[in-house]
Amino acid sequence: QVQLVESGGGLVQSGGSLRLACTASGFTLGYYTIGWFREAPGKGREGVSCIVSSGESTNYADSVKGRFTISRDNAKNTVYLQMNSLKPEDTAVYYCAAIFGRTVVFGCGSEHEYNYWGQGTQVTVSS
């Protein structure tokens, strides 16, 4: 069964850090571009960051550039999102998603392009 599972969310104070993990089962994550998306209450889902299968190319939303870092360990079938200098506006449910063979040079693309999704993990940043 194809599955993505996010972990690492929680409650943190403004300025703090969290590292999210997205672990795949039932398929080889190393063949897929992985995107991180987030959805805040009352807002639509937005792309945060993405990384190609090799890890050589990444992309970030302007709102997180310089604060978030995406990386992957294909041997562990896992993609990470290191989030530093967190702000209250980063509060959201964070989802990872997989798409086969997509470039990220021009952005992470629409959520509708992604084939597999995790269940999400809550990140809450207090002021």
N, C-alpha and C positions, 0 to 999 in steps of 0.2 A: 504494500500500500504506500503510495506516494504521500509524503508528509513533510511539512516544514514546521519546526517548533522554535519559537522565540523564547529567550530567557534573559534575565539580567535587569529587568525593570524594577522600579521601586520608587521610594520617596527620598528626595535629596534636597538640600538647601541650595538656594541660588549661589552660583559659583562653583558648585560641586561637580562631581564626575560620576558617570556610569558607563559600563561596557555591556552592550547588548550582544547576544549571540543568536545566530540562526543556524540550526542544525537540521540537516536533511536525512531522511530515511526513505528507502524504497527506490531511490534513484541516485545517480552520481552527480553531486552538486557541481563538480569540476567542469562539466560541460555547459553550464548555464551562467548567464548574466544574472546577478542578484541585485535587487533594488530594495531599499528601505523606504517605507512610506509612513506617514503619521496622520492621525485623524484626531483633531481637538474637538471638544464639545461644541456643537453648533457650526462646525466648519466642515468643508469637504476634505477628502483625502488628498494629501500633497506628497510629492516626491521629495525625499530628503537626500538620498545618495544612492549611487549604484556602482557596480564593479563588474568588469568583464570576467570571463571564465579564467583567464590566465592571471588576472590580478594586475595586469600591466596598465590598465586604463581605468580611471575613476571619474566620477562627476559628483558635484555637490550643489544643492540649492544655495542661493546667495545668503540666505538667512543663517546657514550653518557653516559656511566656509571659514576656515581658520579655527573652528572649534571642534568639529566632528571629523573623525578619520575612519574610513571604511577599509577593511582588509579581509583576507580570506586565507584559510588553511585547507586546501583541497584534500590533503591526506586525512583530515579530521572531518571532512564533509561539513565544514562550518565557515560562516561568514560573520565578521564582527563589526560592530559600530561603536567606536570609542567616542564618548560624548563628554567634552570638557567645557568648563565655563558655562554651565547650564543656566538658563534663564527661565523665569516663570512661563514665558510664552512657548517654551519647548514642551510644556505639559501636553500630553497626548497619548493615545494608544499607538504604539509603533508596531508595524507589520513588516515582515520580509516577504519577498515574492521572487519567483524564478521565471526566466524566459530564456529559451534556447537561442544562443548565437547572436544576441543583439549587441550592436555597437553602442557605446555610451559617449562617443565623441561630441555629439550634438545634444546631449541630455539623456535623462533616464527614461523618457517616453511616458506615455499614458499608462495609468494603472490597468486599463482595459487590455493592454497588450500582454500582460503577464499571465502565465498559465497556472502556476501553483502559488498558494498563499498559506501563510501561517495563521494562527488564531489571534495573534497580537499579544503585546505585553505593555502594561501601563507604566508610564513614566510621569511622575508628578514632581514638579519643582516648586518649592515653597519660597516665598519672598522674605 
